[in-house]
Amino acid sequence: MRIAIASGKGGTGKTTLATNLAALHAARGVTVRLLDADVEEPDCHLFLQPEVERREPVRVLVPEVDDARCTTCGVCAEVCAFHAITVIGSTVLVFPELCHSCGACALLCPEKAIHEEARDTGMVEYGTVTLPGRPAFPLVTGVLAVGEANAVPTTRATMAAADDDSVDVVLVDAPPGTSCPVIEAVLGSDLVVLVTEPTPFGLHDLKLAVGMVRALGLRCVVAINRADLGDDRVHSFCANEGIEIVLELPNDRRIAEAYSRGELLLDALDGLEQRLSSAWDCISTAAQKHDVVS
Amino acid sequence: MKQIRELVVISGKGGTGKTSVVAAFAALAGGAVLADCDVDAADLHLVLDPKLGSEHEFSGRRQAVIDAAACTACGRCAEVCRFAAVLGAADDTYSIDSIACEGCKLCRRVCPADAIHMEPVVNGAWMVSETRFGPLVHARLGVAEDNSGKLVTLVRNEARRVAEEQGFPLVIVDGSPGIGCPVIASLAGADLVLAVTEPTVSGRHDLDRVLHVVRQFRLPFAVCINRADLNFELGAQIAAEASAAGAAFVATVDYDPAVTHAQVVGTDVIAYGGRAAAEITKLWEGVSASLSPSPSPQGKVRGAGTVGKATESEAATTAAAEDG
């Protein structure tokens, strides 16, 4: 089963939910793997302190021009839809950060003067989380290199670790928003848990996220963080849309303080483990209802 | 002509209070053009109660379309597509997955039957609206759409154009979380970047990453630690690190439920009042001072440890901003 934790608005508690659900599962004897697919700002490791066993670079292909063969005919620049290669006088200039690795320039160069070379754009870290008193579980973290614009290849490389039947549950901490990297992170999941807060910003961005989930043909449930903070419009929206609310967490300073120090909620407040546990029951039931479209 | 200044507010981590700070600045600036560049989740209009302007379509890319009648099902398009965007069916018909297609046109170029053409994809809309504090340029990215970087660039350019036309001295940009294309697109050529963070392990980690991007582009920056009273120790550490990294100044704002209450009633925190309003007013004074053109000649030190825009870095941000 694959569950993605996402949100339209940032800072609503995606990482909190993902890390705590992962820790909870491990304790319940369910094999779990957590993927941190928020590659621009991956934070799960701050709360879980994994031992990283392996780091694999994420490479994308970019064109390399063989000057001896190049006649500066300009076909490469003409066929590049991303303006990543250009001919100025007798020089061919490549802008690697603009390249989408489509391969058009290499394939269509009449002189066969272009080949593609790998360039690092990020990293995937494979580690093991060992929390006191809980069984260990794997954490896979995607890390976009600082200064890189395109998060998609690193997100995709991280998500490759989702295709594995050897674990019962794959949990994905998705990036905020509704655009390309988010889509990479949520596609293929059995259910998307949208985390929000009951404020106008939270509601507005939740509506966008629900729209995205539906456009992708996926299903979702909602978790409300700081549930006693704003107003009841998120609740009304979910009721009207027939979206199940699986969890409500209070706006409690002790939770915020524990989070600020990088501690898990499970350890911060009595009774939270029980609430997360019931939330999981709702999530896994909803994930298995393949015939119902929410 | 009077030079237009541009303040870009970013955060690295989402949910640190960026948009609330921008709305407060709008109230304090006494006339500025506002640009909501968090096009993925644009929220600024929710607290500025704008009179909505007319919508303009945004097309950030073109997408391949296969003409079934002309297609000979040779499969060459599927062979060359690097994005797995060509879907082949059992009955030998081919079609394009519009979400996967990046618009590289390679399939069209190699198709021997000339059965593929490109169509513009409308993947968003933008508008210039009127608020009580000045014009607001904002946008809506279509659901599950790509190319937010291009839309960010468009919103910023429009904001600048409106400022020039209507004589506003300042553009305030509400950026997006993260460090990827929309953030890079919102940074190019900023006169001051304000990073809003919070004293949490993730706030610190994400600030560090986004400040690396800001420094790569050699932009002057300042840091605001929001909800500073949540963890004083970590707040002090973040402040020390930000200063060491070259921040023009570091300001703090304590937790105040009035910030959320203002949002719930749909207004800015300055109009709502309270402790945070007073602290953000002080923050604004710092921002405003850093933004005023320095009396020293152009290109000299502005703020602490920062220099004027470097041509090379500007070219790099502009190039990246053009990308999706």
Interface residues (C-beta under 8 A of the other chain):
Chain A: G8 K9 G10 G11 T12 T15 E40 E41 D43 L46 F47 V79 A81 F82 H83 F95 E97 L98 H100 S101 C102 G103 A104 L107 L108 L144 V146 G147 E148 A149 N150 A151 P175 P176 G177 T178 S179 C180 P181 I183 T199 P200 F201 H204 D205 L208 G211 M212 A215 L216 L229 G230 D231 R253 A256 E257 Y259 S260 R261 G262
Chain B: S11 G12 K13 G14 G15 T16 T19 D40 A41 D43 L46 V47 R62 V80 R82 F83 I99 E102 G103 C104 K105 L106 R109 V110 L141 V143 A144 E145 D146 S148 G149 S176 P177 G178 I179 G180 C181 P182 V183 I184 A185 E198 P199 T200 V201 S202 G203 H205 D206 R209 V210 H212 V213 Q216 R227 L230 N231 L234 P257 T260 Q263 V264 G266 A316 A319 A320 E322 D323 G324
